[in-house]
Amino acid sequence: MLPAVRDAMRRHTLDYPAERAVLELGRLGPEQVALGAATLPVHELLTAGGC
């Protein structure tokens, strides 16, 4: 699946960023969903000014 995603990225991005981007499989392990979900409230807090 990764080669297909890389191909789509190259077709749908500008050449300059596509040549410099690195697209690889994530290495977060089984906690990846929890880690991603945990960033949402932190993002909301920081976007709201940290209060």
FENRALIN-V38741 format. One line per field, one symbol per residue. ss: DSSP state (H for helix, E for strand, C for the rest). burial: b if it has 9 or more other C-alpha atoms within 8 Angstrom, else e. A space follows every 50 residues. Layout:
ss=???
burial=???
This chain:
ss=CHHHHHHHHHHHCCHHHHHHCCCCCCCCHHHHHHHHHHHHHHHHHHHCCC C
burial=eeeeebeebbeeeeeeebeeeeeeeeeeeeeeeeeeeeeeeeeebeeeee e
